[in-house]
């Protein structure tokens, strides 16, 4: 598909500088884009690439000042990254349109109603008393256990497993290999020291507009519910343990691990490989740097880093001292020798 700068600007409500008739049919980065490609510029640090970019059209955040020359047509928008996302969503929809119908072989338990606009892929299994919302997309080799509820327009990609009694809301996306509702890690040694399993009889509730990355697991509660609040976004390879609550619009990046019964606030960011101990509460609007270890409650919004975590600014100062520690120790030893 080919679009003109004028068409793109009209869709996004942007202002054009340059040739409104420039055509694009592909996308690329500002560093490597070529003729016929669309790119975006949302950070002033990339301005040096603008004069020499080969892109035909560049979406540019309006607050960025540029007085130089470029061969590209500029479309000024409030937020270039968001505008690019809006366009890519349209492209993605065209590349991977919603499917309809029931492929065979698949198994759908007697009494389950499949909406007319839904899609059930080959080798999918739909258990007893499952409720499927309008427009659901259930890709091949997906398992949905008994008494599960799946909301409207939710997508379950190939190989997703949703155990019995769990709930997935509207407009959710679960990528390949996600497991919802496997048993929480609950064991108790008996008098002989043999680990006995504690039955996990709760469930998982995934609220609306949640996206969960490939091979992530969300364990069912021992009692009650493990909850992922609306608009939370969870990356690949994340572990959410039993009875955890993930707050609204919170990001969990790759390889985050959250131990049982911890409550993560809303609008938080846990960067890659952050570890959260069990039975903790974390306030809203907290940001934790990569590989942070959280051993205790966090009552105040802010930026944290390190293991155990401290204020991020203090951590940056501390890590400079840590890097210089060998030299400091050597100098100290020399001073001690001189003192003797």
C-alpha positions in Angstrom: 0.0 0.0 0.0 1.2 3.5 -0.9 0.3 6.7 1.0 1.1 10.3 0.4 2.3 12.7 3.0 -0.9 14.6 2.7 -3.0 11.4 3.5 -0.8 10.6 6.5 -1.0 14.2 7.8 -4.8 14.2 7.4 -5.1 11.0 9.4 -2.8 12.2 12.2 -3.9 15.8 12.2 -0.3 16.9 11.4 1.3 19.9 9.7 3.4 19.4 6.6 6.7 21.0 5.8 7.8 20.1 2.3 6.2 18.2 -0.6 2.8 17.0 0.4 2.7 14.6 -2.5 5.7 12.5 -1.4 4.8 8.8 -1.4 5.7 6.1 1.1 5.1 2.3 1.1 7.4 1.1 3.8 8.9 2.1 7.1 12.5 2.3 8.5 14.7 3.9 11.1 15.9 7.5 10.6 19.5 6.3 10.4 18.9 3.7 7.6 15.6 4.7 5.9 15.5 4.9 2.1 13.4 6.6 -0.5 9.8 5.4 -0.2 10.1 4.8 3.6 8.4 6.6 6.5 10.3 7.2 9.8 9.9 9.2 12.9 11.9 11.5 15.2 10.7 12.0 18.8 14.0 12.8 20.5 16.3 15.7 19.7 19.4 13.5 20.1 18.5 12.0 16.7 18.4 15.4 14.9 21.9 15.0 13.4 20.4 12.1 11.3 17.7 14.3 9.8 19.7 16.2 7.2 21.1 13.0 5.6 18.2 10.6 6.1 17.0 8.9 3.0 13.4 8.7 4.2 10.7 10.3 2.1 8.6 11.3 5.0 9.5 11.9 8.7 7.0 12.2 11.5 8.5 14.8 13.9 7.5 15.8 17.4 6.3 19.4 17.2 8.3 20.5 20.3 11.7 19.7 18.6 13.3 22.7 16.9 15.0 22.1 13.6 16.3 25.0 11.4 18.5 23.0 9.1 17.7 21.5 5.7 16.5 18.0 4.8 15.2 16.3 1.6 12.5 14.6 3.6 8.9 15.9 3.9 8.3 16.6 7.6 4.9 16.0 9.3 4.8 17.8 12.6 2.7 16.0 15.3 2.3 16.3 19.0 4.0 13.0 19.7 5.9 11.3 16.8 6.3 8.0 18.5 2.6 7.7 19.4 1.7 8.8 15.8 4.0 6.2 14.4 2.4 3.6 16.6 -1.0 4.6 15.3 0.1 4.1 11.7 1.8 0.8 12.5 -1.4 -0.5 14.1 -3.2 0.1 10.9 -0.4 -1.7 8.9 -0.4 -4.6 11.4 -4.2 -5.0 11.1 -3.8 -5.2 7.3 -1.0 -7.7 7.5 -2.7 -9.9 10.1 -6.4 -9.4 9.7 -8.9 -11.0 12.2 -10.0 -14.5 11.2 -13.4 -16.1 11.5 -14.7 -19.6 11.7 -13.8 -22.9 13.4 -10.9 -24.9 11.9 -10.8 -28.6 12.1 -9.6 -30.7 13.8 -10.4 -28.8 17.0 -12.4 -29.7 20.2 -15.2 -27.6 21.6 -17.1 -29.0 24.5 -20.8 -29.5 24.1 -22.9 -26.4 25.1 -20.1 -23.9 24.4 -21.3 -21.0 22.2 -18.8 -19.8 19.7 -19.7 -16.2 18.5 -20.2 -15.8 14.7 -17.2 -13.5 14.4 -14.9 -15.6 16.5 -12.0 -17.7 15.3 -11.0 -21.1 16.7 -7.8 -22.5 15.2 -6.9 -26.1 14.4 -6.1 -28.4 17.4 -7.5 -25.9 19.9 -9.3 -27.3 23.0 -12.2 -25.5 24.6 -13.4 -27.0 27.9 -16.8 -27.2 29.6 -18.8 -24.1 30.4 -16.3 -21.8 28.7 -17.6 -18.4 27.8 -16.2 -16.8 24.7 -16.7 -13.1 24.0 -17.4 -11.5 20.6 -14.5 -11.4 18.1 -12.2 -13.6 20.1 -9.2 -15.0 18.2 -8.0 -18.4 19.5 -5.0 -19.6 17.5 -4.0 -23.3 16.9 -2.9 -25.5 19.8 -4.4 -23.3 22.4 -5.9 -24.9 25.6 -8.8 -23.3 27.5 -9.9 -25.2 30.6 -13.3 -25.7 32.1 -15.3 -22.6 33.4 -12.9 -20.1 31.8 -14.2 -16.7 30.6 -12.6 -14.9 27.7 -13.7 -11.4 26.9 -14.5 -9.6 23.7 -11.9 -9.1 21.0 -9.2 -10.9 23.0 -6.4 -12.7 21.1 -4.8 -16.0 22.3 -1.9 -16.9 20.1 -0.7 -20.4 19.4 0.1 -22.5 22.4 -1.5 -20.4 25.1 -2.8 -22.4 28.1 -5.6 -21.0 30.3 -6.3 -23.3 33.2 -9.8 -23.9 34.7 -11.8 -21.2 36.4 -9.6 -18.3 35.2 -10.8 -15.1 33.6 -9.3 -13.1 30.8 -10.9 -9.7 30.0 -11.7 -7.7 26.9 -9.2 -6.6 24.3 -6.3 -8.6 25.8 -3.4 -10.2 23.9 -1.7 -13.3 25.1 1.3 -14.3 23.1 2.6 -17.8 22.3 3.4 -20.0 25.2 1.7 -17.9 27.9 0.4 -20.0 30.8 -2.4 -18.6 32.9 -3.5 -20.4 36.1 -0.8 -23.0 36.6 -0.4 -24.0 40.3 1.3 -21.5 42.6 4.5 -22.7 44.2 3.1 -23.8 47.5 4.6 -26.6 49.7 4.9 -27.3 53.4 7.4 -29.9 54.9 5.7 -32.5 57.1 7.1 -33.8 60.4 9.5 -36.0 58.4 10.7 -33.1 56.3 8.9 -34.3 53.2 7.5 -31.4 51.2 3.8 -31.7 50.9 1.9 -29.9 48.2 -0.6 -27.2 49.3 -3.5 -27.3 46.9 -3.9 -24.1 44.9 -7.7 -23.7 44.5 -7.9 -20.0 43.6 -7.8 -18.6 40.1 -6.3 -15.8 37.9 -8.1 -12.7 36.8 -6.7 -10.8 33.9 -8.5 -7.5 33.5 -9.2 -5.6 30.2 -6.6 -4.3 27.8 -3.7 -6.4 29.2 -0.9 -7.7 26.9 1.3 -10.6 28.1 4.5 -11.6 26.2 5.6 -15.0 25.0 6.3 -17.8 27.6 5.2 -15.7 30.6 3.5 -17.5 33.5 0.8 -16.1 35.9 0.1 -18.6 38.7 -3.3 -19.3 40.2 -3.9 -18.2 43.8 -3.8 -20.6 46.7 -7.0 -19.0 47.7 -8.7 -16.0 46.1 -7.3 -14.6 42.9 -4.0 -13.6 41.3 -4.9 -10.3 39.6 -3.4 -8.4 36.7 -5.1 -5.0 36.6 -6.3 -3.3 33.4 -3.9 -1.9 30.8 -0.9 -3.7 32.5 1.8 -4.7 29.9 3.9 -7.8 30.7 7.0 -8.7 28.6 8.3 -12.2 27.6 9.6 -14.6 30.2 8.1 -13.0 33.3 7.0 -15.0 36.4 4.0 -13.7 38.4 3.5 -16.0 41.4 0.3 -16.9 43.3 -1.8 -14.2 44.9 0.2 -11.4 43.4 -1.6 -8.2 42.3 -0.1 -6.2 39.4 -1.4 -2.7 39.3 -3.1 -0.8 36.5 -0.9 0.3 33.6 2.2 -1.2 35.1 5.1 -2.5 33.0 6.9 -5.7 33.8 9.9 -6.1 31.5 11.6 -9.3 30.5 12.6 -11.8 33.2 11.0 -10.0 36.1 10.1 -12.4 38.9 7.5 -11.5 41.5 7.1 -13.8 44.6 3.8 -14.8 46.1 1.3 -12.4 47.6 3.2 -9.2 46.7 1.2 -6.2 45.5 2.6 -4.0 42.8 1.1 -0.5 42.5 -0.2 1.2 39.4 1.8 2.9 36.7 5.1 1.3 37.9 8.0 0.1 35.7 10.0 -3.0 36.6 12.9 -3.2 34.2 14.5 -6.4 33.1 15.4 -9.0 35.7 14.0 -7.2 38.6 13.2 -9.5 41.5 10.5 -8.9 44.1 10.4 -10.8 47.4 7.1 -12.2 48.7 4.3 -10.5 50.7 5.4 -6.9 49.8 3.6 -3.8 48.9 5.0 -1.4 46.3 3.5 2.1 45.9 2.1 3.6 42.7 4.5 5.3 40.2 7.7 3.5 41.2 10.5 2.8 38.7 13.0 0.0 39.3 16.2 -0.2 37.2 17.4 -3.5 35.6 18.4 -6.3 38.0 17.1 -4.5 41.1 16.3 -6.6 44.1 13.3 -5.6 46.2 13.4 -7.2 49.6 11.0 -5.0 51.5 8.0 -2.7 51.2 8.3 0.4 49.0 6.0 3.1 50.4 7.1 6.1 48.3 7.0 6.7 44.6 10.4 7.3 43.0 13.2 5.7 41.0 15.2 2.9 42.6 18.2 0.8 41.7 20.5 -1.9 43.1 20.1 -5.0 45.2 18.9 -4.3 47.7 17.3 -1.2 46.2 18.3 2.3 47.2 17.4 5.7 45.7 18.5 5.6 42.0 20.6 8.8 42.3 22.4 7.4 45.4 23.0 4.1 43.6 24.7 5.9 40.7 27.0 7.7 43.0 27.7 4.5 44.9 28.5 2.5 41.8 31.2 5.0 40.9 32.8 4.5 44.2 32.5 0.7 43.9 34.3 0.8 40.5 37.1 2.7 42.1 37.3 0.5 45.2 40.4 -1.5 44.1 42.4 1.7 43.6 41.1 3.1 46.9 42.1 -0.2 48.7 45.6 -0.1 47.1 46.1 3.5 48.2 44.9 2.7 51.7 47.4 -0.3 51.9 50.2 2.0 50.8 49.3 4.6 53.4 49.2 1.8 56.1 52.7 0.7 55.1 54.0 4.2 55.3 52.4 4.6 58.7 54.2 1.5 60.0 
